[in-house]
Amino acid sequence: MDPKIVSNLENEVQEKLNWLGEFGKDPEGGVSRLLYSKEWIEAQKSLEQLFKDEGLAVQFDEVGNLFGRLEGTTKKDETILTGSHVDTVKNGGLYDGQYGIIAGFLALKYLKENYGAPLRNIEVVSMAEEEGSRFPYSFWGSKNIVGQAKNEDVKGIKDFEGIPFDDAIHQAGFDYRQNPEQVRDDLKTFIELHVEQGNVLEVEKKDVGIVQHIVGQRRYTVTVQGEANHAGTTPMGYRKDAANAVSRMVCAINDAAVAEGDPLVATVGKIILEPNTVNVVPGKATFTMDIRHTEKGALVEFADQVEVKLREIAGNLGVQIDIDLWMDADPVPMDPDVVKVLQEQCDKNDLNYKMMHSGAGHDSQNIAPVIPTAMIFVPSHKGISHSPNEYTNPKQLAEGVNALICALYELGYKA
């Protein structure tokens, strides 16, 4: 017998999210729960007790990822994993990350109460860190799960208060992995349920999104060197105006992205002018450029074309340009077989869903190259994220849990 849609999940999902949101709750109304902080420790220990109270087999790994397992019967060497990250950005919202943990727990609770033990193990994970909010390193949780984290990359780094990573991990009661490249051989599938952090589902009036790709990203810092000079005595034709050059570059980037169309996006998010005063022609300008696409070839081709265009503009205006590519992350496809399971379950249970891509990075992008992975999205009101104003309707939160329940049943209970 297949699981049926659960009609009374709304209150329970919201109640558990409010409960977990108390750990690190800010006076301003948001949540600040940074890696290995007091609030982080309290949250993980409280989740540990919640998992134990439900009869799950519970354990932490060396770095602080928390796992709650519903033990399988006949296929104990195979595990279906779900969950997300427990850390937040500073003064973040109630849904990013922790919704996937609460949803995973409620899914296991429902399956256990209604169908007993599965054939395969099903686990919920509360991953230690994803955001990079405390230390200049992100995805510490998921990278450790799939053997991508390197201890030497975090030893020596410090947080904004000067506390070394080494001190923080040990003071929290955890340590580095003895075999950091080792990956559990029982993990067969990972499904991450997450709020969209965009407004596509809301605009298209869909309750659930099934993610097929996580976009690739190229990030640049572009420096334009012109010549600072007096704003009143330098004729327009004699100027090497860095601000003028950058304004033309920003327009060129935007025009090219609009012409290319979805799913490509390009963003200039920060511009710094020097000397940045009213009566001086700017002699230097620095700006950031973020380009994203679901296909690597299209991402690289567009980025290369933009670089050529920026150099052309610089040459025409007589300014120097330096283009620094400091992030080059390939797109990550989700596993087609796991995506098919999600789609079939949504069809079977008449869930209102959309096939889509993720424009933001997630733990799944690290896990997918190692373990068959897929993601489920639920809408974010107005696309707001990383903010106390982050919000998803409880009915849509429940629809996401329903999609997860059906998928976990298909993967964990059937031969």
Secondary structure, 3 states (H helix, E strand, C coil): CCCCCCCCHHHHHHHHHHHHCCCCECCCCCECCCCCCHHHHHHHHHHHHHHHHCCCEEEECCCCCEEEEECCCCEEEEEEEEEEECCCCCCECCCCCHHHHHHHHHHHHHHHHHHCCCCEEEEEEEECCCCCCCCCCCCHHHHHHCCCCCHHHHCCCECCCCCEHHHHHHHCCCCCCCCCCCCCCCEEEEEEEEECCCCHHHHCCCCEEEEEEECEEEEEEEEEECCCEECCCCCHHHCCCHHHHHHHHHHHHHHHHHHHCCCCEEECCCEEEECCCCCEECCEEEEEEEEEECCHHHHHHHHHHHHHHHHHHHHHHCCEEEEEEEEEECCEECCHHHHHHHHHHHHHCCCCEEEEEECCCCCHHHHCCCCCEEEEEECCHHHCCCCCCCCCCHHHHHHHHHHHHHHHHHHHHCC
